[in-house]
């Protein structure tokens, strides 16, 4: 008889096992339903929501290929450029990569399931997938076509191969090929987003806490693998060397919230509190059970890996939080690591379902908020949602202004507005004029545009005063009211800036 008991959990008695066929079937079907619901919400988002600010911004990056970019590494832009070349400009194209990484993540989970629980891989696969996809920060940040979906996929794949290496090495001192694959994927994670490097800290911590892996450190393979991961960052290093270390300067100097000479413990505490929300309070609560779970050798290695990655990343980001504001998703690597123990951590249904239902609620509310109309409900508030609506109307108003001022260049008061306008117009010839630098400042040739007029898009959140110092005079051309459900939810403003001169 096939043993369908959950690894690491107390064994059920024989009568319960005989009577539990339907229950075990439901333990596969219901998590599969959760994954299907998540996929359905993602599809709804893709079909109903126009490109959001950062999505549009990074899409434009892909249309202007470079070795690297202002505040993120280049892999996402390179891939978006490839997608645009193959499929053109559309909502489908812009978000296509999110589906490839979604499918890739599930494929990794299936490979993991077949190795760690060959007697019932479907149980491991569907429950792990359901837990992982309903970690709040993963659910909310991988639905958008921003760098995080790539980061998450490469982290999951790298963790799998590192676990394969560690398992094989501890059993028979083998698995070197898996180690190099883990390093390759680690390098791609860091080439997707800088915080992917935190995964490397987690791997180093896992080496430190697993004495059976120490013998591997007496071989050249861990060091060559680390070198491989670092070598993949060559485009970023080269670009920063040629651009005056623009990325480092932005993150360490230009960020308005930075105060590197004055640590603030309250920010650390706030980061840790937000981390509980980001990972999911039930997942964090369930993680307290880890010392008594995962008793098989391969499971112990996975537990060590999950905790090593979680604590290494969290401690590193907490140190940064003392000196600057840290966003929820900056510690994404830690939450990915913890979620991969979710099969055991949330093995009890009274833990699994609250975790799942909380995130399905948040994800549903989020998609409704961006697809139907702005809403504020308990646990979800996004004050900037309204500014994501109405960009098709803004584009029409800008085209009308262009007919009256055909020599004017196009601009916006913030980088994401410039990108959303550019996507609507299917052009890269829009810029952002704002005191806070962005990638647009690296593209912009101020001397070549001196004396020219501009059609500028702004609103009350990013007012024309951000751009007006760069012009001799500024005149309002039009208001563009944004209606939703019969109510006006936002107003964009179109201006004519005359006589550009960089301040």
Secondary structure in CASP SS format (residue, H / E / C, confidence):
PFRMAT SS
TARGET T0000
AUTHOR 0000-0000-0000
METHOD secondary structure of the structure
MODEL  1
X C 1.00
X C 1.00
X C 1.00
X C 1.00
X C 1.00
X C 1.00
X C 1.00
X C 1.00
X C 1.00
X C 1.00
X C 1.00
X C 1.00
X C 1.00
X H 1.00
X H 1.00
X H 1.00
X H 1.00
X H 1.00
X H 1.00
X C 1.00
X H 1.00
X H 1.00
X H 1.00
X H 1.00
X H 1.00
X H 1.00
X H 1.00
X H 1.00
X H 1.00
X H 1.00
X H 1.00
X H 1.00
X H 1.00
X H 1.00
X H 1.00
X H 1.00
X H 1.00
X H 1.00
X H 1.00
X H 1.00
X H 1.00
X H 1.00
X H 1.00
X H 1.00
X H 1.00
X H 1.00
X H 1.00
X H 1.00
X C 1.00
X C 1.00
X C 1.00
X C 1.00
X H 1.00
X H 1.00
X H 1.00
X H 1.00
X H 1.00
X H 1.00
X H 1.00
X H 1.00
X H 1.00
X H 1.00
X C 1.00
X C 1.00
X C 1.00
X C 1.00
X C 1.00
X C 1.00
X C 1.00
X C 1.00
X C 1.00
X C 1.00
X C 1.00
X C 1.00
X H 1.00
X H 1.00
X H 1.00
X H 1.00
X H 1.00
X H 1.00
X H 1.00
X H 1.00
X H 1.00
X H 1.00
X H 1.00
X H 1.00
X H 1.00
X C 1.00
X C 1.00
X C 1.00
X H 1.00
X H 1.00
X H 1.00
X H 1.00
X H 1.00
X H 1.00
X H 1.00
X H 1.00
X H 1.00
X H 1.00
X H 1.00
X H 1.00
X H 1.00
X H 1.00
X H 1.00
X H 1.00
X H 1.00
X H 1.00
X H 1.00
X H 1.00
X H 1.00
X H 1.00
X H 1.00
X H 1.00
X H 1.00
X H 1.00
X C 1.00
X H 1.00
X H 1.00
X H 1.00
X H 1.00
X H 1.00
X H 1.00
X H 1.00
X H 1.00
X H 1.00
X H 1.00
X H 1.00
X H 1.00
X H 1.00
X H 1.00
X H 1.00
X H 1.00
X C 1.00
X C 1.00
X H 1.00
X H 1.00
X H 1.00
X H 1.00
X H 1.00
X H 1.00
X C 1.00
X C 1.00
X C 1.00
X C 1.00
X C 1.00
X H 1.00
X H 1.00
X H 1.00
X H 1.00
X H 1.00
X H 1.00
X H 1.00
X H 1.00
X H 1.00
X H 1.00
X H 1.00
X H 1.00
X H 1.00
X H 1.00
X H 1.00
X H 1.00
X H 1.00
X H 1.00
X H 1.00
X H 1.00
X H 1.00
X H 1.00
X H 1.00
X H 1.00
X H 1.00
X H 1.00
X C 1.00
X C 1.00
X C 1.00
X H 1.00
X H 1.00
X H 1.00
X H 1.00
X H 1.00
X H 1.00
X H 1.00
X H 1.00
X H 1.00
X H 1.00
X H 1.00
X H 1.00
X H 1.00
X H 1.00
X H 1.00
X H 1.00
X H 1.00
X C 1.00
X H 1.00
X H 1.00
X H 1.00
X H 1.00
X H 1.00
X H 1.00
X H 1.00
X H 1.00
X H 1.00
X H 1.00
X H 1.00
X H 1.00
X H 1.00
X H 1.00
X H 1.00
X H 1.00
X C 1.00
X H 1.00
X H 1.00
X H 1.00
X H 1.00
X H 1.00
X H 1.00
X H 1.00
X H 1.00
X C 1.00
X C 1.00
X H 1.00
X H 1.00
X H 1.00
X H 1.00
X H 1.00
X H 1.00
X H 1.00
X H 1.00
X H 1.00
X H 1.00
X H 1.00
X C 1.00
X C 1.00
X H 1.00
X H 1.00
X H 1.00
X H 1.00
X H 1.00
X H 1.00
X H 1.00
X H 1.00
X H 1.00
X C 1.00
X C 1.00
X C 1.00
X H 1.00
X H 1.00
X H 1.00
X H 1.00
X H 1.00
X H 1.00
X H 1.00
X H 1.00
X H 1.00
X C 1.00
X C 1.00
X C 1.00
X C 1.00
X C 1.00
X C 1.00
X C 1.00
X C 1.00
X C 1.00
X C 1.00
X H 1.00
X H 1.00
X H 1.00
X H 1.00
X H 1.00
X H 1.00
X H 1.00
X H 1.00
X H 1.00
X H 1.00
X H 1.00
X H 1.00
X H 1.00
X H 1.00
X H 1.00
X C 1.00
X H 1.00
X H 1.00
X H 1.00
X H 1.00
X H 1.00
X H 1.00
X H 1.00
X C 1.00
X C 1.00
X H 1.00
X H 1.00
X H 1.00
X C 1.00
X C 1.00
X C 1.00
X C 1.00
X H 1.00
X H 1.00
X H 1.00
X H 1.00
X H 1.00
X H 1.00
X H 1.00
X H 1.00
X H 1.00
X H 1.00
X H 1.00
X H 1.00
X H 1.00
X H 1.00
X H 1.00
X H 1.00
X H 1.00
X H 1.00
X H 1.00
X H 1.00
X H 1.00
X H 1.00
X H 1.00
X H 1.00
X H 1.00
X C 1.00
X C 1.00
X C 1.00
X C 1.00
X C 1.00
X C 1.00
X H 1.00
X H 1.00
X H 1.00
X H 1.00
X H 1.00
X H 1.00
X H 1.00
X H 1.00
X H 1.00
X H 1.00
X H 1.00
X H 1.00
X C 1.00
X C 1.00
X H 1.00
X H 1.00
X H 1.00
X H 1.00
X C 1.00
X C 1.00
X C 1.00
X H 1.00
X H 1.00
X H 1.00
X H 1.00
X H 1.00
X H 1.00
X H 1.00
X H 1.00
X H 1.00
X H 1.00
X H 1.00
X H 1.00
X H 1.00
X H 1.00
X H 1.00
X H 1.00
X H 1.00
X H 1.00
X H 1.00
X H 1.00
X H 1.00
X H 1.00
X H 1.00
X C 1.00
X C 1.00
X C 1.00
X C 1.00
X C 1.00
X E 1.00
X C 1.00
X C 1.00
X E 1.00
X C 1.00
X C 1.00
X C 1.00
X C 1.00
X H 1.00
X H 1.00
X H 1.00
X H 1.00
X C 1.00
X C 1.00
X H 1.00
X H 1.00
X H 1.00
X H 1.00
X H 1.00
X H 1.00
X H 1.00
X H 1.00
X H 1.00
X H 1.00
X H 1.00
X H 1.00
X H 1.00
X H 1.00
X C 1.00
X C 1.00
X C 1.00
X C 1.00
X E 1.00
X E 1.00
X E 1.00
X E 1.00
X C 1.00
X C 1.00
X H 1.00
X H 1.00
X H 1.00
X H 1.00
X H 1.00
X H 1.00
X H 1.00
X H 1.00
X H 1.00
X H 1.00
X H 1.00
X C 1.00
X C 1.00
X C 1.00
X C 1.00
X E 1.00
X E 1.00
X E 1.00
X C 1.00
X C 1.00
X C 1.00
X C 1.00
X C 1.00
X C 1.00
X H 1.00
X H 1.00
X H 1.00
X H 1.00
X H 1.00
X C 1.00
X C 1.00
X C 1.00
X H 1.00
X H 1.00
X H 1.00
X C 1.00
X C 1.00
X C 1.00
X C 1.00
X E 1.00
X E 1.00
X E 1.00
X E 1.00
X E 1.00
X E 1.00
X C 1.00
X C 1.00
X C 1.00
X C 1.00
X C 1.00
X H 1.00
X H 1.00
X H 1.00
X H 1.00
X C 1.00
X C 1.00
X E 1.00
X E 1.00
X E 1.00
X E 1.00
X E 1.00
X E 1.00
X E 1.00
X E 1.00
X E 1.00
X E 1.00
X E 1.00
X E 1.00
X E 1.00
X E 1.00
X C 1.00
X C 1.00
X E 1.00
X E 1.00
X E 1.00
X E 1.00
X E 1.00
X E 1.00
X E 1.00
X E 1.00
X E 1.00
X E 1.00
X E 1.00
X E 1.00
X E 1.00
X E 1.00
X C 1.00
X C 1.00
X C 1.00
END
